Amino acid sequence: MRRFRFLGIGLSALGVAVLAGCGQPEAPVTPPPEPATPIEAAAPVSATFVCDSGLTVAVAYPDPQSAQVTYKDRTWVMRLAPAASGARYINAEVEWRVVTREGEETATLSRLGPTDEAGVVILERCRRPAVSALPVTPEPAVEPTPAGSIQVSAPCKGPQLKLSRVGGDAGAGNRIAILGVQNVGARPCSLTGYPSVTLEDQKGDALGSVRADRTLGRYFRPGQVPGPVELAPQGQGFFDIAWTAIPNEGAGQTTCPSAARIRMTAPGDTSPVSLAQTLDPCGGRIRVSPFRTMAEPEPAT
């Protein structure tokens, strides 16, 4: 994230000189202040941070002087504030501070004290790779070994992949589906980064009301950066889909959309593979983990 200089926000009066019948100008006219942009008109989410608690914080930046921070189904509109390092946004209640170091963005969401000088109670500590570190179109990589270097296989394509559900978890209103991606082709291939996931209804139409957010790591190991996953013929890689089963009543949601199928596209490919799977994600989003080599790693200590 680039650093923004603090800009004072104010409205300068616009003098409008109109000649009166006696030849004297009228008093300057000050236009009324522009109405604040409603939350519904916010820019699309441009960053998602994974926090130590396992929850996420979604952030939109409508312009260089403001941020809209969403946490636990609540959104705060904040303004840019002075900071010794990184970027800092505040409003009357909370502070959002982000610092980039060594290819990673670390952030804290805190409650403000009597003044807006600093946060006094940290609500969450979160992180995500810096923008330049996020995989977009993976390229074959080179993995060093004691015998030299081995070229990672060509990226996996839809026709050689099979999608299946291999496990899951549930608790406290959260649901997790562990999905397996099997190489059913005759040649090895590799998966790097994140799958593109779309949910479909019974008619095969995409659920446009549910977006897929990328998260670092998974529920048991948040914060892990994606890496290449080699799939030998008949080998499997894994990723998770997580969602909440509790309607967002604060936003007027009383029932949740119903999905009948999961459609996945491998990174850099255009041929999707599908799996018949029923799920009812609430809150308008699901969280998608990167590919990994194991179905169920041990919880982080």
N, C-alpha and C positions, 0 to 999 in steps of 0.2 A: 504494500500500500504506500502510495506516495504521501509525503508529508505536506500538509497544507499550512500556509501562513494564516494567522488569525486576521480576519478582516472585520472591521467594525461595521455593524449593520444599522443602517438608518435610512430614513427617507429625506431627501433634500426637497425643499419646497420649490415648486415650479411657478415662477411669476408669469402671469398672463396679462400683458398690457393691452387694454382695449381703450381706444379713444372714445371719450364721452362726448356728449353734444357740446360741452363747454370747452373741449380740447384738452381736459385734464385726464390722466390715466386713472383707471379704477384700482382699488387695493388688490395686491396679489392674492390669487386664489390657490389654496393648498388642497390638493386632491386627497380624498379619504384613503386610509391605509388599505392595502390589498388584503383580502381575506386569506387566512392561513390555508394551506393545502390540506384537504381532508385525508385521512388515512387511506380511504378507498382509492385515492388517486396516486398513491405512492409508486415510486419506481419499482421495477422487479427486484427481488432479493439479489444482491450482488455478492454476498459472502455468507457462508455458514460456518460457525465455529463450534467445535465439540468441547464440552466442558468436563472438568474433573468428576462431576456428579453423574456423567453419562447423558445429561440433557444437552440441548443445542441452543445457540443464540443465532438468529438470522438478522442480517443487517442490510439495509438498503441505503444508498447514498444519492438522494435526489439531486443534490448540487454540492459544490465544494465546501459549503458552510453548514451543512446539516446532515443528520443521520436519523434513520428510523430503526430502532432496535426492538426486536420481538423476542420475548422470553416467556415461557409458560403461558402462551396464548394472550399475552399482553404486549402492546406496542407503545413505546415512548418515542416522541419526536424530540430530538435534541439539537442543540446548536454547537458549533465548533468553539472551543475555549482554549486559552493559552496552556501550553504544556512544555516542560523542559525537554522532553523527547517524545517521539511518536505523535499520535493524534489523540485528542481528548475531546469528548462531546458530553454535554451536561444538559439537564433541565432542572426543574424545581425539586425533583426527587432523587434522581440517580445519575451516575457517571459511567461512561463507557470509554475505556482507555486502551489503545492498541499500540504495540511496539513491535517492530520487525527486527529480528536478529538471526543471523546464520540460516537464512532460508525458511524461517518460521515466524508466523505472526502469533504473538501471545497477547491476550486481552483479559481485562477484568471488568466485571459489572459490579458496581458498588452503590450503596446508598449514601447520599450526601448528608453532611451534618448541618448545623445552623447556617453556615455560609457555604458558598459553592467552591471553596478553595481546594478541597480534597474529599474523596470518599472515606467514610468512617467505618462502614461495615461492608465487607466483600461478600457479594451474593454468589458469584461464580468466577472461577479461573478457567479460561478457555484457550484454545489454540487451533491453528490450521496451517498448512503449508503456505508460504508466500506465493503470490500469484504466479511467479515465474517457475515455482516448483510443482504446480498442479499439472498432472499429465493431461494432455488434450488429445493428441494423435500419437500413440506410442510407436516408437521405432525399435527394431531389433537391437538388443544390447549385448555387451560383451561381459561375461562373468569370468574373472581370473580363477584358475585352479593351480595346484602345485605343478601340474604337467604343462601349463601354458594357459591359453585363453580358449574358451568354447563359445561359439556364436549361439545366442538364443534363437530358438526356432522361429519360423515365420509366424506372424499373428494368426490366431484362430479365426475361421470364417463360419458363418451361420450353417452352411450345409454339412459341416463336419462336427457340429455340436448338438448335444441333447440336454435339455433342461429338466431337472427333477427336484422335488422337495425331499430333503434328507433329515430334517429335524426342525425344532422350533422351541420357543419358550414363551411364557406368559406370566404376568404378575403386575399388580398395582396399576391396572389399566393399560399396560403396555403389552404389545404382541411382537414376536420376532419369528420370521420364517427363514430357515437356513436352506439355501438353494444350491444344488450341485450342478456343475457344468461339465459334462463328459465329452471327451474327444472320441467320437465314434468313427473317425477317419483312419486311414492307413498310415499317416505320417504324423510326427510330433508337431505340436504348435504351441504358442504361448499367449497368455492373457496378461496385460499390464494395465493397471489403473482401475477404472470403474466401468461397469456395464451401463448401457442406456436402458432404462426400465420404463415401461408404460403399462398401466392397468386398463383392461377392457371390460365392458359389460357383457351381458348375455348375447347382445346382437353383434358383438365384435367391434363396437365403437369405443374409441379411447375415452377414458374418464377425464375430461378436461378440467374438472374441478379439483383434481388431486395432482399435485406436483411431486417430483422426485428430487429430494435434496441429497447431495453427496456428503458423507461424514467420514472423518478419519477413523481408521480402525473399525471396531465393532463394539457391541455392548460390553463384552468382557475385557476388551483391550482397546479402549478409546485412545485416539491420538497417534496410532501407528500410520506411517506414511506408506502408500502403496508401493509394491515392487513386482517384478515379473514372476509369473507362475507358469512353469513348464508342464505341459500335458503330453505325456506319452500316449500312444494309441490305447484307448480304453481308460486312460487316466482321467482324474477329476480335479477340478478346482471348485472353490466355494465362495459365496457371498451371501450377505444378509439383506432382508427387507424388514424394517421395523416401523411400527405405527402405533397410534393410540386408539383404544376402543371406546374412549369417553367423548361424547359429543361436546363441542365447544358452545355451551349454552350462552356464554357471554356474547358470542357473535350471532346468536339466534339459531344455532344448529341444534335440532332436536333428534334428527336421525342422520345416519352416516351413509354415504354412497356405497353401493355393493359392487364389488368386482368379481368377475367370473374367470378371468384369465390374466396371466402375467406374460408380457411380451418383452424379451430381452434381446438387445443387439450388442455384439462384442465391440470393443473399441476399434475405431477405424473401419468398421464394416457397415454394410447397409442391408444385410440379410438377417432378419430377426428369427428367433426361435421362440416357441410359445409353450406354456404349461397351463393346463386347466387347474385353477386354484381359486377357491372362494375366500375373500377377505373383505372386511368392512372398515376401511381406514377413516378415522375421524380427523377433524382439524385441518383438512385440505392438503395433507402432505404425507408422504412416506419418506423414510430415511434409508439410503442405499449405501452399503459398505463397499470398499474395494475388494477385488479378488484376493484370495489367500489360498494356501496349500492345505490347510486342515479344516475339518468341519466344525470342530468344537475345541478351540485352544483353552488352556487352563486360565482361570481368572487371574488378572494382574494383581500382584501383592503390593 
